[in-house]
Amino acid sequence: MKVIFSKFAKLELDDAIAYYELEYTGLGRKFKEEVKTGIKRIIQHPKAWSIESGDVRKYLFHKFPYKLLYSIEKDHILIIAVAHQHRRPNYWIDRKKS
């Protein structure tokens, strides 16, 4: 199944990678690897993770305080947000699924 990042989720991903890379060389790459692992797991078992709100599910990272918020669409998985788990909860709810 194909995975599509919303424009906001892509920006959040890029920002988090850049932030971690500034904190410690190579940490941004490790964050990106954690995201790739999460996406692979979501593709394999899209309904395995708990529902965050409505039809939006959350995949929690193991090594970073982030989560992928996604919805299962007819022909793809839409990543709605790459959200920090301890900042501004539910900020993403008003995002359009486009």
Phi and psi in degrees as GROMACS dihedral restraints (atoms count N, CA, C in turn):
[ dihedral_restraints ]
;  ai    aj    ak    al  type     phi  dphi    fc
    3     4     5     6     1   -80.2    20    10
    4     5     6     7     1   145.7    20    10
    6     7     8     9     1  -115.9    20    10
    7     8     9    10     1   130.9    20    10
    9    10    11    12     1  -122.7    20    10
   10    11    12    13     1   131.6    20    10
   12    13    14    15     1   -93.0    20    10
   13    14    15    16     1   134.1    20    10
   15    16    17    18     1   -65.4    20    10
   16    17    18    19     1   161.4    20    10
   18    19    20    21     1   -62.1    20    10
   19    20    21    22     1   -34.0    20    10
   21    22    23    24     1   -69.7    20    10
   22    23    24    25     1   -41.6    20    10
   24    25    26    27     1   -64.2    20    10
   25    26    27    28     1   -38.9    20    10
   27    28    29    30     1   -63.1    20    10
   28    29    30    31     1   -42.9    20    10
   30    31    32    33     1   -62.8    20    10
   31    32    33    34     1   -42.4    20    10
   33    34    35    36     1   -63.1    20    10
   34    35    36    37     1   -40.8    20    10
   36    37    38    39     1   -62.6    20    10
   37    38    39    40     1   -49.0    20    10
   39    40    41    42     1   -60.6    20    10
   40    41    42    43     1   -41.7    20    10
   42    43    44    45     1   -63.8    20    10
   43    44    45    46     1   -44.0    20    10
   45    46    47    48     1   -65.8    20    10
   46    47    48    49     1   -41.0    20    10
   48    49    50    51     1   -61.6    20    10
   49    50    51    52     1   -46.7    20    10
   51    52    53    54     1   -62.7    20    10
   52    53    54    55     1   -42.8    20    10
   54    55    56    57     1   -60.4    20    10
   55    56    57    58     1   -50.2    20    10
   57    58    59    60     1   -65.3    20    10
   58    59    60    61     1   -34.1    20    10
   60    61    62    63     1   -66.9    20    10
   61    62    63    64     1   -36.0    20    10
   63    64    65    66     1   -68.6    20    10
   64    65    66    67     1   -34.1    20    10
   66    67    68    69     1   -67.9    20    10
   67    68    69    70     1   -41.8    20    10
   69    70    71    72     1  -159.1    20    10
   70    71    72    73     1   125.4    20    10
   72    73    74    75     1   -57.5    20    10
   73    74    75    76     1   127.4    20    10
   75    76    77    78     1    96.0    20    10
   76    77    78    79     1   -16.7    20    10
   78    79    80    81     1   -71.3    20    10
   79    80    81    82     1   -33.3    20    10
   81    82    83    84     1   -62.0    20    10
   82    83    84    85     1   -40.3    20    10
   84    85    86    87     1   -63.9    20    10
   85    86    87    88     1   -40.8    20    10
   87    88    89    90     1   -65.5    20    10
   88    89    90    91     1   -37.5    20    10
   90    91    92    93     1   -62.7    20    10
   91    92    93    94     1   -44.9    20    10
   93    94    95    96     1   -60.9    20    10
   94    95    96    97     1   -40.1    20    10
   96    97    98    99     1   -63.1    20    10
   97    98    99   100     1   -39.8    20    10
   99   100   101   102     1   -63.2    20    10
  100   101   102   103     1   -38.8    20    10
  102   103   104   105     1   -64.4    20    10
  103   104   105   106     1   -45.5    20    10
  105   106   107   108     1   -60.5    20    10
  106   107   108   109     1   -41.5    20    10
  108   109   110   111     1   -61.6    20    10
  109   110   111   112     1   -44.4    20    10
  111   112   113   114     1   -60.4    20    10
  112   113   114   115     1   -43.6    20    10
  114   115   116   117     1   -63.5    20    10
  115   116   117   118     1   -42.3    20    10
  117   118   119   120     1   -60.2    20    10
  118   119   120   121     1   -42.7    20    10
  120   121   122   123     1   -67.4    20    10
  121   122   123   124     1   -38.6    20    10
  123   124   125   126     1   -64.1    20    10
  124   125   126   127     1   -43.1    20    10
  126   127   128   129     1   -60.4    20    10
  127   128   129   130     1   -42.8    20    10
  129   130   131   132     1   -67.6    20    10
  130   131   132   133     1   -38.4    20    10
  132   133   134   135     1  -140.9    20    10
  133   134   135   136     1    73.0    20    10
  135   136   137   138     1   -61.3    20    10
  136   137   138   139     1   -27.3    20    10
  138   139   140   141     1   -96.8    20    10
  139   140   141   142     1     8.6    20    10
  141   142   143   144     1   -75.3    20    10
  142   143   144   145     1   -22.6    20    10
  144   145   146   147     1   -99.5    20    10
  145   146   147   148     1   153.7    20    10
  147   148   149   150     1   -69.6    20    10
  148   149   150   151     1   158.2    20    10
  150   151   152   153     1   -81.8    20    10
  151   152   153   154     1   132.1    20    10
  153   154   155   156     1   -88.5    20    10
  154   155   156   157     1   -47.1    20    10
  156   157   158   159     1  -165.2    20    10
  157   158   159   160     1   128.6    20    10
  159   160   161   162     1    59.4    20    10
  160   161   162   163     1  -119.9    20    10
  162   163   164   165     1  -102.9    20    10
  163   164   165   166     1    15.9    20    10
  165   166   167   168     1   -96.1    20    10
  166   167   168   169     1   126.8    20    10
  168   169   170   171     1  -105.5    20    10
  169   170   171   172     1   162.7    20    10
  171   172   173   174     1  -127.1    20    10
  172   173   174   175     1   137.0    20    10
  174   175   176   177     1  -114.4    20    10
  175   176   177   178     1   117.4    20    10
  177   178   179   180     1   -89.7    20    10
  178   179   180   181     1   133.4    20    10
  180   181   182   183     1   -74.1    20    10
  181   182   183   184     1   153.8    20    10
  183   184   185   186     1   -88.5    20    10
  184   185   186   187     1   -35.3    20    10
  186   187   188   189     1  -107.5    20    10
  187   188   189   190     1    -7.3    20    10
  189   190   191   192     1  -132.7    20    10
  190   191   192   193     1   152.3    20    10
  192   193   194   195     1   -83.1    20    10
  193   194   195   196     1    50.8    20    10
  195   196   197   198     1  -126.1    20    10
  196   197   198   199     1   163.9    20    10
  198   199   200   201     1  -142.0    20    10
  199   200   201   202     1   149.8    20    10
  201   202   203   204     1   -95.8    20    10
  202   203   204   205     1   126.9    20    10
  204   205   206   207     1  -105.1    20    10
  205   206   207   208     1   125.5    20    10
  207   208   209   210     1  -144.5    20    10
  208   209   210   211     1   160.1    20    10
  210   211   212   213     1  -127.4    20    10
  211   212   213   214     1   149.7    20    10
  213   214   215   216     1   -94.3    20    10
  214   215   216   217     1   112.3    20    10
  216   217   218   219     1   -97.8    20    10
  217   218   219   220     1   177.5    20    10
  219   220   221   222     1   -57.7    20    10
  220   221   222   223     1   -46.9    20    10
  222   223   224   225     1  -124.6    20    10
  223   224   225   226     1    11.4    20    10
  225   226   227   228     1  -163.5    20    10
  226   227   228   229     1   171.8    20    10
  228   229   230   231     1  -108.7    20    10
  229   230   231   232     1   129.0    20    10
  231   232   233   234     1  -103.0    20    10
  232   233   234   235     1   118.3    20    10
  234   235   236   237     1   -84.0    20    10
  235   236   237   238     1   114.2    20    10
  237   238   239   240     1   -87.1    20    10
  238   239   240   241     1   -36.6    20    10
  240   241   242   243     1  -155.1    20    10
  241   242   243   244     1   148.8    20    10
  243   244   245   246     1  -111.1    20    10
  244   245   246   247     1    91.8    20    10
  246   247   248   249     1  -107.0    20    10
  247   248   249   250     1   137.2    20    10
  249   250   251   252     1   -70.2    20    10
  250   251   252   253     1   136.4    20    10
  252   253   254   255     1   -74.3    20    10
  253   254   255   256     1   -15.6    20    10
  255   256   257   258     1  -117.9    20    10
  256   257   258   259     1    10.2    20    10
  258   259   260   261     1  -122.5    20    10
  259   260   261   262     1   137.0    20    10
  261   262   263   264     1    37.8    20    10
  262   263   264   265     1    68.2    20    10
  264   265   266   267     1   -60.0    20    10
  265   266   267   268     1   143.9    20    10
  267   268   269   270     1    67.0    20    10
  268   269   270   271     1    14.5    20    10
  270   271   272   273     1   -62.4    20    10
  271   272   273   274     1   -24.9    20    10
  273   274   275   276     1   -84.9    20    10
  274   275   276   277     1   -10.2    20    10
  276   277   278   279     1   -58.8    20    10
  277   278   279   280     1   -35.8    20    10
  279   280   281   282     1   -81.1    20    10
  280   281   282   283     1     1.9    20    10
  282   283   284   285     1   -68.8    20    10
  283   284   285   286     1   139.4    20    10
  285   286   287   288     1   -79.9    20    10
  286   287   288   289     1   146.5    20    10
  288   289   290   291     1   -88.6    20    10
  289   290   291   292     1    78.2    20    10
